[in-house]
Amino acid sequence: MITKIFILAIYVSILFLIGIIASRRVNSMSDYYVGGKKMGFWAVAFSARATGESGWLLIGLTGMGAMAGYSAYWVVLGELLGVFISWQFMAKLFKNRSDQYKAITIPDYLQSHFKSSTNSLRIISATTLVIFVVIYVASQMDVTGIAFESMLNIDYKIGALVGFIIVLIYIFIGGFVAAVWSDMFQGILMFFGLVLLPIVVWFSMDHGSGVTDSLNAIDPTLTQIMGRSNDWLMNLFTILGFSMIGLGFLGSPQVYVRFMSIKSEREIDKGKWVALLFTLLTDAAAVTIGILARIYFTSEGQDPELVLGNGGENVLSMITNEFLPTILVAIFIAIVLSAIMSTIDSLLILASSAITRDFYQKIFRPDLKDEDLTNFSRLVTVAMAIIALGIAILLYNLYPDRQVFWIMIFGWSGIAATFCPVIILSLFWKGYSEKGAIASMITGFASVIFFKFVVINIEGIGPYFKELDVLAPSFLMAIIIGYLVSKIYPPDNSEKDQLNKIE
């Protein structure tokens, strides 16, 4: 225990040092929220991936690998495709336009893009952003508590509180720069930890008759890459549900604010390869870790959740304690916290920007200059963190059997379904109007709730949509409604002229 706490103390000290150094670069709101748009490709690529992956990669996806077997690799394919499309076809265009608009938040970008004469678009985008960001941050804090409890035997609530304090201090000091630099440090830890662990475990295990035969001996459905059901339609919906998680990389604000912050479009070409390699190796490694844990810790006829925890959430702690020396277990605890905090810091800053700039400054106090709001931004960040911590503890008390993977995906899906269709259509379709954008956002937001709490309970189709989950249908609905409303209420000539000037 002493070794683990010592390593954790070193890790936290590095984060605080990053925050202190980063604070010297925070002289304005632009510095606090997008690093003054001077970030390099290594920092942005690692930060975007660490933020996009989060605690669900180490706790959720490892558990998914153990529960689903080979079919969980569809998540890897879906994420890889989403990251490629985002960096290859969208990042430069978004960077160019956000620079033209002098935007430092996503609502800034949308307001300028549609030349909105009212605050409706800004209010809707900022409101939905805050709601789902707080839910997503709460799920990350929930995982922090789980990590402390399973890996350090520290009470869940104390663990969640400690994680909350750590991340808040270095964000409070250094803002976006601290978040990106710490994400890079944490992303490197995640990368090497995840890639090396399955190699160590593989060479330490009794290979027996091989992975496929070992899984078949436990449950033959675990080796069915096309799904574990006898119903082909159920398998199709399952595969789509896993692979469509990658849709969230096509415009989610916590990822795309990184494209705003990068110093030039040339850096995006370099960052693309870093992001793709990170995604491929870490995601594949996470699923593989789960599969190896299923082979090692469970046997035929056992309920895997009784051994590995709800949704396999204890897979990582069990496998590191079994195969690694104490000092490396301690480093893995830091890696888990890295994955979690790299997302919490980014999301808190995102929520803070929505309230501080998009509500308070742009709507109520346009007379205030950016430099006058830096301290207020920090206070808003603290308030958002406290609310998220309260929700996390509430989830822990009310839903002890909750599955971490799907709670995280709900928050992720809410953000993605609300914003990704709008970003995609605004970049690639000149006929997209402000009313269409508002319709897309409202539809995406409402559809996530509708599919999550209504459709999955409908007899007959409910089980299929439970496997599909909420992101893909909500995403599609937002695209369709945005298109139809834009056809009915097309953009006026001034909007089209603005787009033509930019392009």
PLY file of the C-alpha trace (Angstrom):
ply
format ascii 1.0
element vertex 503
property float x
property float y
property float z
element edge 502
property int vertex1
property int vertex2
end_header
0.00 0.00 0.00
2.81 2.42 0.87
4.45 1.84 -2.54
1.16 2.48 -4.34
0.52 5.71 -2.46
4.12 6.86 -3.05
3.86 6.33 -6.83
0.46 8.05 -6.83
1.99 11.02 -4.96
4.70 11.34 -7.63
2.05 11.24 -10.35
-0.04 13.94 -8.66
3.06 16.09 -8.12
3.80 15.96 -11.86
0.25 17.08 -12.62
0.52 20.00 -10.22
3.88 20.98 -11.72
2.27 20.96 -15.18
-0.51 23.21 -13.86
1.96 25.69 -12.36
4.05 25.89 -15.56
0.91 26.18 -17.71
-0.45 29.00 -15.54
2.30 31.26 -16.85
0.70 31.06 -20.31
-2.80 32.02 -19.15
-3.22 35.75 -19.73
-6.64 35.81 -21.39
-9.83 33.81 -21.86
-8.48 32.52 -25.17
-5.46 31.16 -23.29
-7.68 29.58 -20.62
-10.05 27.88 -23.07
-7.98 27.12 -26.22
-4.36 27.71 -25.22
-4.15 30.86 -27.33
-4.44 28.59 -30.41
-0.72 27.79 -30.21
-0.70 24.07 -29.36
1.54 21.60 -31.23
0.41 18.40 -32.95
1.88 15.97 -30.39
0.06 17.67 -27.54
-3.21 18.01 -29.47
-3.19 14.44 -30.81
-2.48 12.83 -27.44
-4.87 15.20 -25.69
-7.69 14.56 -28.19
-7.29 10.81 -27.89
-6.85 10.75 -24.12
-9.93 12.95 -23.77
-11.92 10.90 -26.28
-11.01 7.57 -24.68
-11.26 8.39 -20.96
-11.80 5.95 -18.10
-14.13 3.81 -20.18
-11.10 2.59 -22.16
-9.39 1.05 -19.13
-12.39 0.16 -16.98
-15.24 -0.06 -19.52
-13.64 -1.50 -22.66
-11.52 -4.05 -20.80
-14.72 -5.19 -19.12
-16.52 -5.24 -22.47
-13.79 -7.50 -23.88
-14.32 -9.93 -21.01
-18.12 -9.93 -21.37
-18.46 -9.93 -25.17
-15.33 -11.72 -26.36
-14.21 -11.29 -29.97
-17.24 -9.20 -30.99
-15.93 -6.36 -28.77
-13.28 -5.71 -31.44
-16.03 -3.99 -33.45
-15.62 -1.10 -30.99
-11.98 -0.83 -32.08
-12.91 -0.75 -35.77
-15.65 1.84 -35.19
-13.41 4.14 -33.19
-10.55 3.85 -35.66
-12.86 4.77 -38.55
-14.33 7.70 -36.61
-10.90 9.09 -35.72
-9.68 8.74 -39.34
-12.68 10.55 -40.85
-12.46 13.29 -38.25
-8.76 14.05 -38.74
-8.67 13.39 -42.50
-11.77 15.19 -43.75
-13.09 17.50 -41.01
-10.29 18.86 -38.82
-8.65 21.25 -41.31
-11.95 22.65 -42.52
-13.13 23.18 -38.96
-9.83 24.75 -37.92
-9.93 27.13 -40.88
-13.47 28.29 -40.22
-13.12 28.62 -36.46
-10.04 30.79 -37.01
-11.95 32.92 -39.53
-14.71 33.38 -36.98
-12.20 33.99 -34.13
-14.18 31.37 -32.21
-12.89 29.94 -28.93
-15.94 27.81 -28.08
-18.23 25.57 -30.14
-21.26 27.88 -29.59
-18.99 30.73 -30.80
-18.37 28.78 -34.00
-22.06 28.02 -34.55
-23.20 31.58 -33.80
-20.68 33.02 -36.28
-21.20 30.36 -38.93
-24.93 30.99 -39.20
-24.57 34.76 -38.64
-27.28 34.44 -36.04
-29.02 37.67 -35.10
-30.52 36.12 -31.95
-29.04 34.15 -29.08
-31.25 31.09 -29.63
-28.53 28.91 -31.14
-25.99 29.94 -28.52
-28.43 29.29 -25.66
-29.51 25.86 -26.94
-25.97 24.69 -27.71
-24.56 25.93 -24.40
-27.45 24.45 -22.38
-27.27 20.99 -23.94
-23.49 21.05 -23.65
-23.59 21.77 -19.92
-26.24 19.10 -19.20
-24.50 16.20 -20.94
-21.01 17.32 -19.94
-21.98 17.24 -16.28
-23.47 13.74 -16.73
-20.32 12.55 -18.50
-18.01 14.09 -15.90
-20.11 12.45 -13.17
-19.60 9.05 -14.82
-15.84 9.69 -14.91
-15.82 10.59 -11.21
-17.82 7.43 -10.58
-15.02 5.46 -12.23
-12.46 7.31 -10.10
-14.20 6.03 -6.97
-14.36 2.51 -8.41
-10.65 2.61 -9.30
-9.62 3.69 -5.80
-11.88 1.06 -4.24
-10.80 -1.86 -6.44
-7.10 -1.03 -6.79
-6.23 0.66 -3.49
-8.95 -0.65 -1.16
-9.88 2.95 -0.38
-13.54 3.77 0.21
-15.37 4.73 -3.00
-16.48 8.15 -1.75
-13.00 9.08 -0.51
-11.52 7.98 -3.84
-13.99 10.02 -5.85
-13.29 13.05 -3.65
-9.51 12.71 -3.95
-9.73 12.46 -7.74
-12.03 15.48 -7.79
-9.57 17.57 -5.77
-6.54 16.55 -7.85
-8.02 17.39 -11.23
-9.62 20.59 -10.00
-6.39 22.04 -8.63
-4.36 21.77 -11.81
-7.25 22.93 -14.03
-7.93 25.84 -11.69
-4.31 26.90 -11.98
-3.56 26.31 -15.65
-6.82 26.02 -17.61
-6.77 24.53 -21.13
-2.98 24.55 -21.44
-2.66 22.53 -18.24
-5.38 20.17 -19.48
-3.65 19.56 -22.83
-0.16 19.19 -21.41
-1.37 16.87 -18.65
-3.43 14.94 -21.22
-0.26 14.40 -23.25
1.60 13.12 -20.19
-1.34 10.96 -19.21
-1.91 9.77 -22.78
1.68 8.53 -22.97
1.17 6.61 -19.71
-2.07 5.11 -21.05
-0.46 4.12 -24.35
2.52 2.24 -22.95
0.59 0.75 -20.05
-2.19 -0.66 -22.23
0.03 -1.89 -25.05
2.53 -3.66 -22.79
0.09 -5.24 -20.32
-1.47 -7.90 -22.60
2.04 -8.89 -23.77
3.17 -9.40 -20.17
-0.01 -11.30 -19.29
0.23 -13.52 -22.40
3.77 -14.63 -21.65
2.91 -15.16 -17.97
-0.15 -17.33 -18.61
-0.32 -21.03 -19.24
-1.27 -20.79 -22.93
-2.98 -24.17 -22.88
-4.69 -24.76 -26.19
-4.73 -21.09 -27.27
-7.08 -18.15 -26.87
-9.85 -19.32 -29.21
-10.02 -22.85 -27.81
-9.88 -21.52 -24.24
-12.79 -19.14 -24.90
-14.75 -21.92 -26.61
-14.30 -24.08 -23.52
-15.83 -21.33 -21.36
-18.57 -20.21 -23.78
-18.48 -20.84 -27.56
-20.36 -17.61 -28.25
-17.36 -15.59 -27.04
-15.47 -16.41 -30.25
-18.29 -15.38 -32.58
-17.01 -12.15 -34.11
-20.39 -11.45 -35.74
-22.25 -11.49 -32.41
-23.25 -13.95 -29.70
-26.96 -14.38 -30.43
-28.74 -16.98 -32.57
-30.83 -14.11 -33.97
-28.99 -12.57 -36.95
-30.86 -9.29 -36.56
-29.84 -9.05 -32.90
-26.24 -9.64 -33.92
-26.49 -6.91 -36.55
-27.81 -4.42 -34.02
-25.07 -5.43 -31.57
-22.32 -4.91 -34.15
-23.78 -1.55 -35.14
-24.05 -0.54 -31.49
-20.39 -1.32 -30.89
-19.01 0.18 -34.10
-21.17 3.32 -34.13
-19.49 4.54 -30.94
-16.96 6.03 -33.37
-19.59 8.52 -34.58
-18.83 10.51 -31.46
-15.48 11.61 -32.87
-17.15 13.45 -35.77
-17.74 16.74 -34.01
-17.89 16.25 -30.23
-16.95 19.58 -28.63
-14.37 18.14 -26.20
-12.45 16.77 -29.22
-13.04 19.61 -31.70
-11.97 22.34 -29.32
-8.53 20.69 -29.69
-8.64 21.42 -33.42
-9.37 25.04 -32.56
-6.29 25.12 -30.33
-3.73 23.64 -32.77
-1.37 26.27 -34.12
-1.72 25.52 -37.84
-3.47 23.28 -40.36
-0.12 21.66 -41.23
0.08 20.29 -37.71
-3.17 18.39 -38.29
-1.56 16.16 -40.95
1.13 15.15 -38.47
-1.28 14.70 -35.58
-3.54 12.42 -37.62
-1.04 9.54 -37.62
-0.35 9.89 -33.91
-4.09 9.77 -33.17
-4.70 6.74 -35.41
-1.82 4.73 -33.97
-2.90 5.57 -30.43
-6.49 4.49 -31.13
-5.61 1.23 -32.87
-3.12 -0.03 -30.32
-4.79 1.10 -27.09
-8.33 0.01 -28.02
-7.21 -3.37 -29.33
-5.05 -3.87 -26.23
-7.98 -3.03 -23.90
-10.26 -5.62 -25.52
-7.45 -8.19 -25.48
-6.84 -7.61 -21.77
-10.52 -8.32 -21.12
-10.42 -11.52 -23.18
-7.30 -12.79 -21.38
-8.92 -12.00 -18.02
-12.02 -13.97 -19.02
-9.83 -16.99 -19.82
-7.72 -16.74 -16.67
-10.32 -15.90 -14.02
-13.52 -17.64 -15.16
-14.58 -21.12 -16.16
-17.48 -22.79 -17.93
-20.86 -22.17 -16.34
-19.72 -19.28 -14.13
-21.47 -15.93 -14.12
-18.58 -13.65 -15.20
-20.02 -10.64 -13.38
-19.82 -12.48 -10.05
-16.09 -12.90 -10.66
-15.15 -9.77 -12.63
-17.70 -7.24 -11.30
-20.59 -5.45 -13.01
-19.81 -5.27 -16.72
-16.32 -6.61 -15.94
-15.35 -3.36 -14.21
-12.77 -5.12 -11.98
-10.88 -6.75 -14.86
-7.97 -4.31 -14.88
-7.40 -4.31 -11.13
-7.59 -8.11 -10.97
-5.22 -8.72 -13.85
-2.61 -6.18 -12.73
-2.60 -7.48 -9.17
-2.26 -11.04 -10.45
0.53 -10.54 -13.00
2.48 -7.40 -12.04
4.81 -6.53 -9.13
3.57 -3.95 -6.63
5.45 -1.03 -8.14
3.95 -1.67 -11.59
0.49 -2.08 -10.08
0.99 1.37 -8.54
1.95 2.78 -11.93
-1.20 1.24 -13.42
-3.28 2.97 -10.78
-1.77 6.22 -12.03
-2.58 5.16 -15.61
-6.23 4.53 -14.71
-6.43 7.92 -13.05
-4.75 9.42 -16.12
-7.45 8.04 -18.38
-10.19 9.38 -16.15
-8.74 12.79 -15.40
-7.72 13.49 -19.00
-11.44 13.54 -19.78
-12.66 15.25 -16.63
-10.32 18.22 -17.07
-11.30 18.80 -20.70
-15.02 18.48 -20.05
-14.99 20.79 -17.04
-13.26 23.49 -19.07
-15.77 22.92 -21.87
-18.74 23.32 -19.51
-17.12 26.35 -17.91
-16.68 28.01 -21.32
-20.35 27.42 -22.15
-21.51 29.18 -19.00
-18.87 31.90 -18.74
-18.53 32.98 -22.35
-21.68 31.76 -24.08
-24.15 32.67 -21.35
-22.68 35.24 -19.00
-20.50 37.30 -21.33
-22.17 37.02 -24.73
-25.77 37.26 -23.54
-25.82 39.12 -20.22
-22.54 41.07 -20.00
-21.21 41.82 -23.50
-19.49 44.88 -22.02
-16.99 42.70 -20.15
-13.64 42.02 -21.77
-12.18 38.52 -21.95
-9.41 39.31 -19.46
-11.99 40.32 -16.86
-13.56 36.85 -16.90
-10.61 34.54 -16.26
-11.18 34.33 -12.50
-14.94 33.94 -12.99
-14.18 31.04 -15.37
-12.26 29.28 -12.64
-15.13 29.64 -10.17
-17.58 28.22 -12.71
-15.23 25.27 -13.26
-15.28 24.53 -9.52
-19.09 24.75 -9.40
-19.50 22.34 -12.33
-17.10 19.88 -10.70
-19.01 19.94 -7.41
-22.32 19.24 -9.18
-20.76 16.34 -11.13
-19.28 14.88 -7.93
-22.70 15.01 -6.28
-24.29 13.16 -9.21
-21.54 10.50 -9.12
-22.12 9.77 -5.44
-25.88 9.75 -6.04
-25.42 7.15 -8.82
-23.30 5.05 -6.48
-25.96 5.06 -3.77
-29.04 4.64 -5.99
-27.71 2.22 -8.61
-25.15 -0.16 -7.07
-25.57 -2.56 -10.02
-24.92 0.11 -12.68
-22.62 -0.80 -15.58
-19.86 1.77 -15.97
-19.42 1.27 -19.73
-22.99 2.15 -20.65
-23.34 5.09 -18.24
-20.28 6.64 -19.86
-21.59 5.90 -23.32
-24.90 7.61 -22.45
-23.10 10.86 -21.56
-20.80 10.50 -24.59
-23.77 9.80 -26.86
-25.71 12.80 -25.56
-22.88 15.18 -26.42
-22.20 13.48 -29.78
-25.83 13.25 -30.98
-26.43 16.90 -30.12
-23.32 18.36 -31.76
-21.81 15.98 -34.34
-24.65 16.20 -36.92
-24.56 19.99 -36.66
-20.79 20.16 -37.13
-20.88 17.75 -40.08
-23.71 19.54 -41.91
-22.27 22.99 -41.21
-18.93 21.96 -42.73
-20.18 20.16 -45.83
-23.59 21.57 -46.80
-24.12 25.19 -47.77
-27.89 24.70 -47.65
-27.84 24.11 -43.89
-29.64 26.90 -42.07
-29.72 28.19 -38.52
-33.23 26.82 -38.01
-32.01 23.47 -39.34
-29.12 23.53 -36.87
-31.44 24.28 -33.95
-33.74 21.47 -35.06
-30.79 19.06 -35.30
-29.58 19.91 -31.81
-32.98 19.60 -30.18
-33.66 16.35 -32.05
-30.29 14.83 -31.11
-30.70 15.84 -27.46
-34.28 14.56 -27.20
-33.63 11.38 -29.18
-30.92 10.21 -26.80
-33.38 10.41 -23.91
-36.22 8.92 -26.00
-34.26 5.89 -27.21
-32.66 5.33 -23.80
-35.77 5.45 -21.65
-38.69 4.75 -24.00
-37.77 2.70 -27.06
-35.71 0.04 -25.26
-38.76 -0.74 -23.09
-41.07 -1.35 -26.08
-41.95 -5.00 -26.43
-40.55 -6.61 -29.57
-38.16 -3.91 -30.76
-36.82 -2.87 -27.34
-34.12 -5.57 -27.00
-32.75 -4.72 -30.45
-32.45 -1.03 -29.68
-30.88 -1.87 -26.32
-28.06 -3.57 -28.24
-27.88 -0.75 -30.80
-27.84 1.81 -27.97
-28.77 5.46 -28.42
-26.03 7.14 -30.45
-26.61 5.78 -33.97
-30.43 6.29 -34.14
-30.21 9.70 -32.40
-27.43 10.77 -34.77
-29.47 9.71 -37.80
-32.62 11.45 -36.55
-30.71 14.70 -36.00
-29.28 14.57 -39.54
-32.69 13.90 -41.13
-34.58 16.56 -39.17
-31.83 19.13 -39.75
-31.97 18.44 -43.49
-35.77 18.67 -43.70
-36.01 21.87 -41.66
-33.24 23.47 -43.72
-35.15 22.63 -46.88
-38.27 24.25 -45.44
-36.37 27.22 -43.96
-33.24 27.62 -46.14
-30.43 30.01 -45.21
-30.81 33.55 -46.44
-28.40 35.10 -48.93
-26.27 36.76 -46.26
-25.50 33.36 -44.73
-24.54 31.95 -48.13
-22.38 34.96 -48.92
-20.54 34.52 -45.61
-19.78 30.87 -46.43
-18.59 31.73 -49.94
-16.17 34.35 -48.56
-14.69 31.86 -46.12
-14.25 29.17 -48.78
0 1
1 2
2 3
3 4
4 5
5 6
6 7
7 8
8 9
9 10
10 11
11 12
12 13
13 14
14 15
15 16
16 17
17 18
18 19
19 20
20 21
21 22
22 23
23 24
24 25
25 26
26 27
27 28
28 29
29 30
30 31
31 32
32 33
33 34
34 35
35 36
36 37
37 38
38 39
39 40
40 41
41 42
42 43
43 44
44 45
45 46
46 47
47 48
48 49
49 50
50 51
51 52
52 53
53 54
54 55
55 56
56 57
57 58
58 59
59 60
60 61
61 62
62 63
63 64
64 65
65 66
66 67
67 68
68 69
69 70
70 71
71 72
72 73
73 74
74 75
75 76
76 77
77 78
78 79
79 80
80 81
81 82
82 83
83 84
84 85
85 86
86 87
87 88
88 89
89 90
90 91
91 92
92 93
93 94
94 95
95 96
96 97
97 98
98 99
99 100
100 101
101 102
102 103
103 104
104 105
105 106
106 107
107 108
108 109
109 110
110 111
111 112
112 113
113 114
114 115
115 116
116 117
117 118
118 119
119 120
120 121
121 122
122 123
123 124
124 125
125 126
126 127
127 128
128 129
129 130
130 131
131 132
132 133
133 134
134 135
135 136
136 137
137 138
138 139
139 140
140 141
141 142
142 143
143 144
144 145
145 146
146 147
147 148
148 149
149 150
150 151
151 152
152 153
153 154
154 155
155 156
156 157
157 158
158 159
159 160
160 161
161 162
162 163
163 164
164 165
165 166
166 167
167 168
168 169
169 170
170 171
171 172
172 173
173 174
174 175
175 176
176 177
177 178
178 179
179 180
180 181
181 182
182 183
183 184
184 185
185 186
186 187
187 188
188 189
189 190
190 191
191 192
192 193
193 194
194 195
195 196
196 197
197 198
198 199
199 200
200 201
201 202
202 203
203 204
204 205
205 206
206 207
207 208
208 209
209 210
210 211
211 212
212 213
213 214
214 215
215 216
216 217
217 218
218 219
219 220
220 221
221 222
222 223
223 224
224 225
225 226
226 227
227 228
228 229
229 230
230 231
231 232
232 233
233 234
234 235
235 236
236 237
237 238
238 239
239 240
240 241
241 242
242 243
243 244
244 245
245 246
246 247
247 248
248 249
249 250
250 251
251 252
252 253
253 254
254 255
255 256
256 257
257 258
258 259
259 260
260 261
261 262
262 263
263 264
264 265
265 266
266 267
267 268
268 269
269 270
270 271
271 272
272 273
273 274
274 275
275 276
276 277
277 278
278 279
279 280
280 281
281 282
282 283
283 284
284 285
285 286
286 287
287 288
288 289
289 290
290 291
291 292
292 293
293 294
294 295
295 296
296 297
297 298
298 299
299 300
300 301
301 302
302 303
303 304
304 305
305 306
306 307
307 308
308 309
309 310
310 311
311 312
312 313
313 314
314 315
315 316
316 317
317 318
318 319
319 320
320 321
321 322
322 323
323 324
324 325
325 326
326 327
327 328
328 329
329 330
330 331
331 332
332 333
333 334
334 335
335 336
336 337
337 338
338 339
339 340
340 341
341 342
342 343
343 344
344 345
345 346
346 347
347 348
348 349
349 350
350 351
351 352
352 353
353 354
354 355
355 356
356 357
357 358
358 359
359 360
360 361
361 362
362 363
363 364
364 365
365 366
366 367
367 368
368 369
369 370
370 371
371 372
372 373
373 374
374 375
375 376
376 377
377 378
378 379
379 380
380 381
381 382
382 383
383 384
384 385
385 386
386 387
387 388
388 389
389 390
390 391
391 392
392 393
393 394
394 395
395 396
396 397
397 398
398 399
399 400
400 401
401 402
402 403
403 404
404 405
405 406
406 407
407 408
408 409
409 410
410 411
411 412
412 413
413 414
414 415
415 416
416 417
417 418
418 419
419 420
420 421
421 422
422 423
423 424
424 425
425 426
426 427
427 428
428 429
429 430
430 431
431 432
432 433
433 434
434 435
435 436
436 437
437 438
438 439
439 440
440 441
441 442
442 443
443 444
444 445
445 446
446 447
447 448
448 449
449 450
450 451
451 452
452 453
453 454
454 455
455 456
456 457
457 458
458 459
459 460
460 461
461 462
462 463
463 464
464 465
465 466
466 467
467 468
468 469
469 470
470 471
471 472
472 473
473 474
474 475
475 476
476 477
477 478
478 479
479 480
480 481
481 482
482 483
483 484
484 485
485 486
486 487
487 488
488 489
489 490
490 491
491 492
492 493
493 494
494 495
495 496
496 497
497 498
498 499
499 500
500 501
501 502
